[in-house]
Amino acid sequence: MKFLVIGNLTKDIIKTKQGEKITFGGSSSYSSITAKKLGCQSFVLSRGNEEFNDWIDFLEREGIKVELQKSKKITSFVNEYTEFGRTQEILSYAGKIEFKNLGEMDVIHIGPVFDEITLECVKKARKNCKLLSLDVQGFVRKSVKGKVEKKFWKEREKFLKYVDLLKVSADEITSVSNEINYEDVCKELVDLGVKVVELTFGEKGSIVFGEKLHKIPVYKTKVIDKTGSGDVYSTAFAIRYFETKDELNSGLFASVAASFVVEDFGTNNIAERDRVEERYQELKVIQ
């Protein structure tokens, strides 16, 4: 399977009660590594400069092909996690990504972090893959004096008619829907053209809605760093859904894939398919 993620790589300062660490990340990092670990040919389309050279060398040694469009700045965040959740500060922004045809893909995942994806990019991606997945996070963020805050995605209708799979986290729901009830939220988004909606609630699990509503539990584990867990979830879901077209199966698989990455900082503990399959069998019995 050929998997492409489109979104800016990032340099992140991660602050948790366990300590502070500088890592390279972004949805493109987490998604591309997840796809490779799950057995896909993995590609990245991103924007940045020579600050990413060592990180790109690492990704390419892992077998991931990176297409980096040059920019003066990189995208960089401070992510601080407390008992009240995550706060973000954006330090710099690399700009918009122009779609480039890297060959026909089975799955393309749109994984923006901050306003780097245009409608034209999504339209071209749609024509270049069999399954298009999208995470809303980069579309619902704005900067207020450097602090990242939520905004309503006014252009959602224009984008979502091209999307098969849509991932939304709990704190983004009011940025993409006018509904309050979770099932009504999903129905509204499906009415806009999406086939399957993934609503993620962190340690409370997730909801998958397509042909019907499925409640997906988490695989309980020790949480060190939550950064990237949503990216791993949406990537694993898209891959499993492409393979099976089974919503429940894909949700359980995505949940256990995400359970690994939170056990360490950054991308250090993204798991290979055989390890994910083991936990999947355990969660399937519990579910």
C-alpha positions, -999 to +999 in steps of 0.1 A: +000+000+000+012+035-009+005+061+018+011+099+016+007+124+044+005+161+035+013+186+063+041+206+077+069+190+098+074+208+131+100+214+157+082+210+191+091+220+226+071+195+248+065+203+284+049+177+308+051+170+345+078+144+335+100+171+321+108+192+290+121+179+256+127+193+221+115+169+194+107+170+157+072+161+149+040+173+132+013+151+118+036+143+089+062+128+112+038+107+133+016+096+103+045+087+080+063+067+107+030+049+117+023+041+080+058+027+076+056+006+108+023-008+096+039-020+064+031+007+039+053+026+014+053+059+031+057+094+017+057+130+031+049+163+014+058+192+036+074+226+038+105+238+057+143+243+055+177+230+065+167+229+102+149+196+093+179+180+075+189+157+103+152+147+109+146+141+072+178+120+071+163+099+099+130+095+082+146+085+049+168+060+067+135+045+080+124+041+044+101+072+043+104+094+012+102+131+021+094+159-004+103+192+013+093+225-003+117+252+007+107+280+030+125+307+050+109+296+083+099+263+098+067+256+118+075+254+155+053+250+186+055+249+224+032+221+236+025+222+273+005+194+290-011+198+324-039+181+343-062+206+325-051+196+290-028+210+264-019+246+256+001+256+225+022+285+214+032+289+178+068+302+174+071+303+136+051+292+105+065+277+073+035+286+050+013+269+025+020+236+008+016+232-029+004+198-040+030+177-059+022+144-076+045+118-061+027+090-079-007+074-075-014+067-038-038+042-022-043+065+008-036+102+013-039+117+047-042+155+051-026+162+084-022+200+088-009+216+120-016+253+112-032+267+081-009+251+055-035+232+034-055+250+006-087+238-010-068+234-043-043+210-025-072+189-013-089+188-047-056+176-063-050+150-035-085+136-041-077+130-077-045+112-068-057+085-043-083+059-037-090+070-001-087+105+013-084+110+051-083+144+068-076+157+103-093+190+111-067+203+136-048+226+113-080+241+099-095+251+133-065+269+148-057+306+150-029+325+167-038+352+193-005+369+203+013+336+197-011+315+217-030+289+196-067+290+200-097+274+183-118+289+156-149+277+137-140+262+103-161+284+080-150+267+048-157+231+060-184+225+033-160+233+005-134+208+018-154+180+032-172+170+000-138+156-011-131+137+021-137+100+029-125+098+065-126+127+089-109+128+123-120+153+150-108+155+186-131+163+215-119+199+218-125+205+181-161+194+178-176+229+183-152+242+156-166+219+129-203+214+139-233+234+151-247+203+168-243+193+205-252+156+206-223+135+193-244+114+169-259+145+155-224+160+150-214+129+131-246+130+110-241+166+101-205+159+090-216+129+069-243+150+053-215+173+041-199+144+022-178+124+046-181+086+046-168+079+082-162+103+111-137+096+139-144+115+171-115+110+196-118+117+234-083+108+246-084+085+276-122+082+273-120+064+239-135+074+206-166+072+185-167+060+149-197+068+127-203+057+092-230+032+085-237+031+123-223+045+155-195+025+173-181+033+207-144+024+208-126+019+241-090+028+248-062+003+255-052+014+290-015+021+294+009+045+312+007+079+295+039+099+292+033+122+262+000+125+243+015+144+214+008+127+181-017+102+194-044+116+172-022+114+142-014+078+149-050+070+154-062+086+121-034+070+102-039+035+116-077+039+110-072+049+074-049+020+067-071-006+083-102+009+067-086+008+033-078-029+039-111-040+054-138-013+049-148-023+085-155+007+107-155-011+141-124-031+132-106+000+121-116+019+152-102-008+175-070-011+155-065+027+156-071+028+193-044+003+201-020+018+176-024+051+195-018+034+228+018+028+220+029+063+211+017+079+244+041+056+264+072+077+255+081+112+241+076+121+205+077+093+179+099+070+200+073+043+206+053+040+175+047+003+171+051-022+143+021-040+130+027-073+149+027-055+182-004-035+173-022-067+162-015-083+196-031-055+215-059-053+189-068-089+198-069-081+235-090-050+230-113-068+206-121-093+234-127-065+260-149-046+236 
